[in-house]
Amino acid sequence: MASHDLEDVIAIVDAREELPEEIATADHEVRKFISELFARFLEDPKFLESLPGKLRGDAANQARLPIIVMRMEKIARL
């Protein structure tokens, strides 16, 4: 996945609190694809190290990082 695409995914996860629930109600194949993709991201130390760079550098945006990771973990468990 290209860097800009990944930034878009992170922005959507950040902006949509309800995203895990929406994905949970998606078609099985769609849900499986997204959850497996997020699980692979979260297992990759390089991905986790890169996350702060996908957000603006100010304290408020950086403070959202745990929320984003939590949502991604929730999606990965679907």
Jmol script that loads the backbone (N, CA, C; Angstrom):
load data "model"
ATOM      1  N   MET A   1       0.860  -1.171   0.000  1.00  0.00           N
ATOM      2  CA  MET A   1       0.000   0.000   0.000  1.00  0.00           C
ATOM      3  C   MET A   1       0.902   1.229   0.000  1.00  0.00           C
ATOM      4  N   ALA A   2       0.616   2.176  -0.885  1.00  0.00           N
ATOM      5  CA  ALA A   2       1.416   3.395  -0.981  1.00  0.00           C
ATOM      6  C   ALA A   2       1.225   4.261   0.256  1.00  0.00           C
ATOM      7  N   SER A   3       2.211   5.074   0.523  1.00  0.00           N
ATOM      8  CA  SER A   3       2.205   5.909   1.725  1.00  0.00           C
ATOM      9  C   SER A   3       0.982   6.816   1.796  1.00  0.00           C
ATOM     10  N   HIS A   4       0.627   7.438   0.670  1.00  0.00           N
ATOM     11  CA  HIS A   4      -0.538   8.332   0.688  1.00  0.00           C
ATOM     12  C   HIS A   4      -1.830   7.554   0.919  1.00  0.00           C
ATOM     13  N   ASP A   5      -1.907   6.351   0.378  1.00  0.00           N
ATOM     14  CA  ASP A   5      -3.078   5.507   0.622  1.00  0.00           C
ATOM     15  C   ASP A   5      -3.187   5.169   2.102  1.00  0.00           C
ATOM     16  N   LEU A   6      -2.060   4.852   2.702  1.00  0.00           N
ATOM     17  CA  LEU A   6      -2.041   4.522   4.123  1.00  0.00           C
ATOM     18  C   LEU A   6      -2.440   5.731   4.963  1.00  0.00           C
ATOM     19  N   GLU A   7      -1.983   6.904   4.576  1.00  0.00           N
ATOM     20  CA  GLU A   7      -2.386   8.123   5.281  1.00  0.00           C
ATOM     21  C   GLU A   7      -3.895   8.314   5.198  1.00  0.00           C
ATOM     22  N   ASP A   8      -4.478   8.011   4.045  1.00  0.00           N
ATOM     23  CA  ASP A   8      -5.931   8.118   3.886  1.00  0.00           C
ATOM     24  C   ASP A   8      -6.653   7.128   4.798  1.00  0.00           C
ATOM     25  N   VAL A   9      -6.151   5.899   4.869  1.00  0.00           N
ATOM     26  CA  VAL A   9      -6.761   4.890   5.744  1.00  0.00           C
ATOM     27  C   VAL A   9      -6.702   5.357   7.193  1.00  0.00           C
ATOM     28  N   ILE A  10      -5.551   5.853   7.627  1.00  0.00           N
ATOM     29  CA  ILE A  10      -5.384   6.331   9.001  1.00  0.00           C
ATOM     30  C   ILE A  10      -6.335   7.494   9.265  1.00  0.00           C
ATOM     31  N   ALA A  11      -6.476   8.398   8.307  1.00  0.00           N
ATOM     32  CA  ALA A  11      -7.383   9.539   8.477  1.00  0.00           C
ATOM     33  C   ALA A  11      -8.828   9.073   8.643  1.00  0.00           C
ATOM     34  N   ILE A  12      -9.232   8.064   7.884  1.00  0.00           N
ATOM     35  CA  ILE A  12     -10.597   7.542   7.996  1.00  0.00           C
ATOM     36  C   ILE A  12     -10.801   6.861   9.343  1.00  0.00           C
ATOM     37  N   VAL A  13      -9.847   6.049   9.762  1.00  0.00           N
ATOM     38  CA  VAL A  13      -9.951   5.382  11.066  1.00  0.00           C
ATOM     39  C   VAL A  13     -10.045   6.427  12.172  1.00  0.00           C
ATOM     40  N   ASP A  14      -9.258   7.479  12.055  1.00  0.00           N
ATOM     41  CA  ASP A  14      -9.261   8.538  13.064  1.00  0.00           C
ATOM     42  C   ASP A  14     -10.592   9.284  13.093  1.00  0.00           C
ATOM     43  N   ALA A  15     -11.139   9.572  11.933  1.00  0.00           N
ATOM     44  CA  ALA A  15     -12.328  10.427  11.847  1.00  0.00           C
ATOM     45  C   ALA A  15     -13.641   9.704  12.144  1.00  0.00           C
ATOM     46  N   ARG A  16     -13.649   8.394  12.022  1.00  0.00           N
ATOM     47  CA  ARG A  16     -14.917   7.664  12.121  1.00  0.00           C
ATOM     48  C   ARG A  16     -14.931   6.718  13.312  1.00  0.00           C
ATOM     49  N   GLU A  17     -15.424   7.227  14.419  1.00  0.00           N
ATOM     50  CA  GLU A  17     -15.528   6.427  15.640  1.00  0.00           C
ATOM     51  C   GLU A  17     -16.334   5.153  15.409  1.00  0.00           C
ATOM     52  N   GLU A  18     -17.325   5.246  14.529  1.00  0.00           N
ATOM     53  CA  GLU A  18     -18.225   4.119  14.284  1.00  0.00           C
ATOM     54  C   GLU A  18     -17.686   3.119  13.255  1.00  0.00           C
ATOM     55  N   LEU A  19     -16.507   3.347  12.725  1.00  0.00           N
ATOM     56  CA  LEU A  19     -15.967   2.485  11.674  1.00  0.00           C
ATOM     57  C   LEU A  19     -15.911   1.003  12.057  1.00  0.00           C
ATOM     58  N   PRO A  20     -15.439   0.638  13.247  1.00  0.00           N
ATOM     59  CA  PRO A  20     -15.434  -0.800  13.579  1.00  0.00           C
ATOM     60  C   PRO A  20     -16.826  -1.434  13.503  1.00  0.00           C
ATOM     61  N   GLU A  21     -17.825  -0.723  13.965  1.00  0.00           N
ATOM     62  CA  GLU A  21     -19.192  -1.256  13.913  1.00  0.00           C
ATOM     63  C   GLU A  21     -19.683  -1.343  12.472  1.00  0.00           C
ATOM     64  N   GLU A  22     -19.326  -0.373  11.650  1.00  0.00           N
ATOM     65  CA  GLU A  22     -19.736  -0.414  10.244  1.00  0.00           C
ATOM     66  C   GLU A  22     -19.088  -1.597   9.528  1.00  0.00           C
ATOM     67  N   ILE A  23     -17.825  -1.824   9.792  1.00  0.00           N
ATOM     68  CA  ILE A  23     -17.138  -2.949   9.160  1.00  0.00           C
ATOM     69  C   ILE A  23     -17.705  -4.268   9.678  1.00  0.00           C
ATOM     70  N   ALA A  24     -18.075  -4.305  10.941  1.00  0.00           N
ATOM     71  CA  ALA A  24     -18.646  -5.525  11.525  1.00  0.00           C
ATOM     72  C   ALA A  24     -19.930  -5.945  10.820  1.00  0.00           C
ATOM     73  N   THR A  25     -20.654  -5.000  10.255  1.00  0.00           N
ATOM     74  CA  THR A  25     -21.912  -5.321   9.573  1.00  0.00           C
ATOM     75  C   THR A  25     -21.742  -5.476   8.061  1.00  0.00           C
ATOM     76  N   ALA A  26     -20.511  -5.347   7.583  1.00  0.00           N
ATOM     77  CA  ALA A  26     -20.248  -5.482   6.149  1.00  0.00           C
ATOM     78  C   ALA A  26     -20.336  -6.948   5.730  1.00  0.00           C
ATOM     79  N   ASP A  27     -20.397  -7.156   4.436  1.00  0.00           N
ATOM     80  CA  ASP A  27     -20.359  -8.493   3.860  1.00  0.00           C
ATOM     81  C   ASP A  27     -19.160  -9.263   4.429  1.00  0.00           C
ATOM     82  N   HIS A  28     -19.341 -10.558   4.627  1.00  0.00           N
ATOM     83  CA  HIS A  28     -18.303 -11.389   5.252  1.00  0.00           C
ATOM     84  C   HIS A  28     -16.941 -11.245   4.567  1.00  0.00           C
ATOM     85  N   GLU A  29     -16.911 -11.308   3.252  1.00  0.00           N
ATOM     86  CA  GLU A  29     -15.635 -11.232   2.526  1.00  0.00           C
ATOM     87  C   GLU A  29     -14.970  -9.872   2.704  1.00  0.00           C
ATOM     88  N   VAL A  30     -15.758  -8.814   2.694  1.00  0.00           N
ATOM     89  CA  VAL A  30     -15.215  -7.467   2.902  1.00  0.00           C
ATOM     90  C   VAL A  30     -14.657  -7.353   4.316  1.00  0.00           C
ATOM     91  N   ARG A  31     -15.441  -7.789   5.285  1.00  0.00           N
ATOM     92  CA  ARG A  31     -15.021  -7.745   6.692  1.00  0.00           C
ATOM     93  C   ARG A  31     -13.736  -8.541   6.894  1.00  0.00           C
ATOM     94  N   LYS A  32     -13.676  -9.728   6.324  1.00  0.00           N
ATOM     95  CA  LYS A  32     -12.499 -10.583   6.460  1.00  0.00           C
ATOM     96  C   LYS A  32     -11.271  -9.919   5.844  1.00  0.00           C
ATOM     97  N   PHE A  33     -11.419  -9.361   4.657  1.00  0.00           N
ATOM     98  CA  PHE A  33     -10.296  -8.705   3.982  1.00  0.00           C
ATOM     99  C   PHE A  33      -9.750  -7.556   4.825  1.00  0.00           C
ATOM    100  N   ILE A  34     -10.638  -6.690   5.290  1.00  0.00           N
ATOM    101  CA  ILE A  34     -10.208  -5.523   6.065  1.00  0.00           C
ATOM    102  C   ILE A  34      -9.602  -5.947   7.394  1.00  0.00           C
ATOM    103  N   SER A  35     -10.231  -6.879   8.079  1.00  0.00           N
ATOM    104  CA  SER A  35      -9.708  -7.287   9.389  1.00  0.00           C
ATOM    105  C   SER A  35      -8.344  -7.959   9.253  1.00  0.00           C
ATOM    106  N   GLU A  36      -8.164  -8.778   8.241  1.00  0.00           N
ATOM    107  CA  GLU A  36      -6.863  -9.424   8.039  1.00  0.00           C
ATOM    108  C   GLU A  36      -5.792  -8.407   7.658  1.00  0.00           C
ATOM    109  N   LEU A  37      -6.150  -7.432   6.846  1.00  0.00           N
ATOM    110  CA  LEU A  37      -5.208  -6.380   6.464  1.00  0.00           C
ATOM    111  C   LEU A  37      -4.770  -5.582   7.687  1.00  0.00           C
ATOM    112  N   PHE A  38      -5.726  -5.194   8.514  1.00  0.00           N
ATOM    113  CA  PHE A  38      -5.388  -4.431   9.719  1.00  0.00           C
ATOM    114  C   PHE A  38      -4.549  -5.270  10.675  1.00  0.00           C
ATOM    115  N   ALA A  39      -4.845  -6.550  10.782  1.00  0.00           N
ATOM    116  CA  ALA A  39      -4.048  -7.429  11.648  1.00  0.00           C
ATOM    117  C   ALA A  39      -2.603  -7.480  11.167  1.00  0.00           C
ATOM    118  N   ARG A  40      -2.408  -7.580   9.853  1.00  0.00           N
ATOM    119  CA  ARG A  40      -1.040  -7.588   9.315  1.00  0.00           C
ATOM    120  C   ARG A  40      -0.332  -6.270   9.597  1.00  0.00           C
ATOM    121  N   PHE A  41      -1.035  -5.154   9.426  1.00  0.00           N
ATOM    122  CA  PHE A  41      -0.437  -3.851   9.742  1.00  0.00           C
ATOM    123  C   PHE A  41       0.034  -3.823  11.191  1.00  0.00           C
ATOM    124  N   LEU A  42      -0.842  -4.236  12.089  1.00  0.00           N
ATOM    125  CA  LEU A  42      -0.547  -4.131  13.522  1.00  0.00           C
ATOM    126  C   LEU A  42       0.547  -5.096  13.972  1.00  0.00           C
ATOM    127  N   GLU A  43       0.786  -6.143  13.220  1.00  0.00           N
ATOM    128  CA  GLU A  43       1.863  -7.086  13.541  1.00  0.00           C
ATOM    129  C   GLU A  43       3.216  -6.608  13.026  1.00  0.00           C
ATOM    130  N   ASP A  44       3.218  -5.567  12.216  1.00  0.00           N
ATOM    131  CA  ASP A  44       4.442  -5.076  11.584  1.00  0.00           C
ATOM    132  C   ASP A  44       5.039  -3.936  12.408  1.00  0.00           C
ATOM    133  N   PRO A  45       6.180  -4.154  13.046  1.00  0.00           N
ATOM    134  CA  PRO A  45       6.786  -3.092  13.856  1.00  0.00           C
ATOM    135  C   PRO A  45       7.074  -1.823  13.052  1.00  0.00           C
ATOM    136  N   LYS A  46       7.410  -1.978  11.777  1.00  0.00           N
ATOM    137  CA  LYS A  46       7.689  -0.798  10.942  1.00  0.00           C
ATOM    138  C   LYS A  46       6.428   0.035  10.750  1.00  0.00           C
ATOM    139  N   PHE A  47       5.296  -0.635  10.607  1.00  0.00           N
ATOM    140  CA  PHE A  47       4.035   0.096  10.489  1.00  0.00           C
ATOM    141  C   PHE A  47       3.774   0.885  11.761  1.00  0.00           C
ATOM    142  N   LEU A  48       3.902   0.224  12.902  1.00  0.00           N
ATOM    143  CA  LEU A  48       3.638   0.894  14.178  1.00  0.00           C
ATOM    144  C   LEU A  48       4.591   2.062  14.397  1.00  0.00           C
ATOM    145  N   GLU A  49       5.846   1.897  14.012  1.00  0.00           N
ATOM    146  CA  GLU A  49       6.818   2.984  14.140  1.00  0.00           C
ATOM    147  C   GLU A  49       6.486   4.147  13.216  1.00  0.00           C
ATOM    148  N   SER A  50       5.854   3.863  12.082  1.00  0.00           N
ATOM    149  CA  SER A  50       5.550   4.911  11.105  1.00  0.00           C
ATOM    150  C   SER A  50       4.284   5.697  11.433  1.00  0.00           C
ATOM    151  N   LEU A  51       3.443   5.162  12.306  1.00  0.00           N
ATOM    152  CA  LEU A  51       2.157   5.811  12.583  1.00  0.00           C
ATOM    153  C   LEU A  51       2.269   7.274  13.005  1.00  0.00           C
ATOM    154  N   PRO A  52       3.149   7.643  13.925  1.00  0.00           N
ATOM    155  CA  PRO A  52       3.216   9.060  14.305  1.00  0.00           C
ATOM    156  C   PRO A  52       3.481   9.981  13.114  1.00  0.00           C
ATOM    157  N   GLY A  53       4.226   9.505  12.132  1.00  0.00           N
ATOM    158  CA  GLY A  53       4.515  10.298  10.948  1.00  0.00           C
ATOM    159  C   GLY A  53       3.338  10.443  10.001  1.00  0.00           C
ATOM    160  N   LYS A  54       2.298   9.658  10.209  1.00  0.00           N
ATOM    161  CA  LYS A  54       1.095   9.743   9.369  1.00  0.00           C
ATOM    162  C   LYS A  54       0.118  10.787   9.895  1.00  0.00           C
ATOM    163  N   LEU A  55       0.413  11.329  11.077  1.00  0.00           N
ATOM    164  CA  LEU A  55      -0.436  12.351  11.693  1.00  0.00           C
ATOM    165  C   LEU A  55       0.314  13.672  11.721  1.00  0.00           C
ATOM    166  N   ARG A  56      -0.412  14.742  11.882  1.00  0.00           N
ATOM    167  CA  ARG A  56       0.246  16.036  12.077  1.00  0.00           C
ATOM    168  C   ARG A  56       1.089  15.964  13.340  1.00  0.00           C
ATOM    169  N   GLY A  57       2.117  16.782  13.395  1.00  0.00           N
ATOM    170  CA  GLY A  57       3.076  16.700  14.483  1.00  0.00           C
ATOM    171  C   GLY A  57       2.675  17.350  15.786  1.00  0.00           C
ATOM    172  N   ASP A  58       1.558  18.091  15.794  1.00  0.00           N
ATOM    173  CA  ASP A  58       1.168  18.778  17.029  1.00  0.00           C
ATOM    174  C   ASP A  58       0.693  17.777  18.078  1.00  0.00           C
ATOM    175  N   ALA A  59       0.729  18.218  19.317  1.00  0.00           N
ATOM    176  CA  ALA A  59       0.411  17.339  20.449  1.00  0.00           C
ATOM    177  C   ALA A  59      -1.004  16.774  20.371  1.00  0.00           C
ATOM    178  N   ALA A  60      -1.962  17.581  19.938  1.00  0.00           N
ATOM    179  CA  ALA A  60      -3.355  17.121  19.885  1.00  0.00           C
ATOM    180  C   ALA A  60      -3.514  15.952  18.912  1.00  0.00           C
ATOM    181  N   ASN A  61      -2.916  16.057  17.746  1.00  0.00           N
ATOM    182  CA  ASN A  61      -3.017  14.969  16.773  1.00  0.00           C
ATOM    183  C   ASN A  61      -2.231  13.746  17.218  1.00  0.00           C
ATOM    184  N   GLN A  62      -1.059  13.946  17.763  1.00  0.00           N
ATOM    185  CA  GLN A  62      -0.255  12.820  18.234  1.00  0.00           C
ATOM    186  C   GLN A  62      -0.949  12.093  19.389  1.00  0.00           C
ATOM    187  N   ALA A  63      -1.713  12.833  20.179  1.00  0.00           N
ATOM    188  CA  ALA A  63      -2.441  12.226  21.302  1.00  0.00           C
ATOM    189  C   ALA A  63      -3.549  11.289  20.816  1.00  0.00           C
ATOM    190  N   ARG A  64      -3.941  11.386  19.556  1.00  0.00           N
ATOM    191  CA  ARG A  64      -4.988  10.530  18.997  1.00  0.00           C
ATOM    192  C   ARG A  64      -4.457   9.154  18.612  1.00  0.00           C
ATOM    193  N   LEU A  65      -3.151   8.996  18.610  1.00  0.00           N
ATOM    194  CA  LEU A  65      -2.542   7.742  18.189  1.00  0.00           C
ATOM    195  C   LEU A  65      -3.088   6.516  18.923  1.00  0.00           C
ATOM    196  N   PRO A  66      -3.200   6.533  20.251  1.00  0.00           N
ATOM    197  CA  PRO A  66      -3.757   5.353  20.934  1.00  0.00           C
ATOM    198  C   PRO A  66      -5.199   5.039  20.517  1.00  0.00           C
ATOM    199  N   ILE A  67      -5.969   6.065  20.206  1.00  0.00           N
ATOM    200  CA  ILE A  67      -7.353   5.861  19.762  1.00  0.00           C
ATOM    201  C   ILE A  67      -7.365   5.165  18.409  1.00  0.00           C
ATOM    202  N   ILE A  68      -6.503   5.620  17.517  1.00  0.00           N
ATOM    203  CA  ILE A  68      -6.420   5.027  16.183  1.00  0.00           C
ATOM    204  C   ILE A  68      -6.001   3.562  16.284  1.00  0.00           C
ATOM    205  N   VAL A  69      -4.982   3.290  17.076  1.00  0.00           N
ATOM    206  CA  VAL A  69      -4.511   1.909  17.241  1.00  0.00           C
ATOM    207  C   VAL A  69      -5.610   1.044  17.858  1.00  0.00           C
ATOM    208  N   MET A  70      -6.318   1.574  18.840  1.00  0.00           N
ATOM    209  CA  MET A  70      -7.401   0.824  19.475  1.00  0.00           C
ATOM    210  C   MET A  70      -8.483   0.470  18.451  1.00  0.00           C
ATOM    211  N   ARG A  71      -8.850   1.412  17.604  1.00  0.00           N
ATOM    212  CA  ARG A  71      -9.863   1.135  16.575  1.00  0.00           C
ATOM    213  C   ARG A  71      -9.351   0.100  15.589  1.00  0.00           C
ATOM    214  N   MET A  72      -8.095   0.224  15.212  1.00  0.00           N
ATOM    215  CA  MET A  72      -7.524  -0.747  14.279  1.00  0.00           C
ATOM    216  C   MET A  72      -7.492  -2.140  14.904  1.00  0.00           C
ATOM    217  N   GLU A  73      -7.161  -2.228  16.176  1.00  0.00           N
ATOM    218  CA  GLU A  73      -7.161  -3.522  16.872  1.00  0.00           C
ATOM    219  C   GLU A  73      -8.565  -4.112  16.915  1.00  0.00           C
ATOM    220  N   LYS A  74      -9.541  -3.269  17.154  1.00  0.00           N
ATOM    221  CA  LYS A  74     -10.933  -3.731  17.191  1.00  0.00           C
ATOM    222  C   LYS A  74     -11.342  -4.286  15.826  1.00  0.00           C
ATOM    223  N   ILE A  75     -10.954  -3.591  14.776  1.00  0.00           N
ATOM    224  CA  ILE A  75     -11.269  -4.046  13.417  1.00  0.00           C
ATOM    225  C   ILE A  75     -10.527  -5.340  13.106  1.00  0.00           C
ATOM    226  N   ALA A  76      -9.287  -5.441  13.531  1.00  0.00           N
ATOM    227  CA  ALA A  76      -8.487  -6.645  13.268  1.00  0.00           C
ATOM    228  C   ALA A  76      -9.079  -7.880  13.938  1.00  0.00           C
ATOM    229  N   ARG A  77      -9.828  -7.692  15.006  1.00  0.00           N
ATOM    230  CA  ARG A  77     -10.434  -8.828  15.728  1.00  0.00           C
ATOM    231  C   ARG A  77     -11.787  -9.251  15.157  1.00  0.00           C
ATOM    232  N   LEU A  78     -12.288  -8.554  14.163  1.00  0.00           N
ATOM    233  CA  LEU A  78     -13.619  -8.889  13.618  1.00  0.00           C
ATOM    234  C   LEU A  78     -13.605 -10.226  12.891  1.00  0.00           C
TER     235      LEU A  78
END
end "model"
wireframe off; spacefill off
backbone 0.3
color backbone group
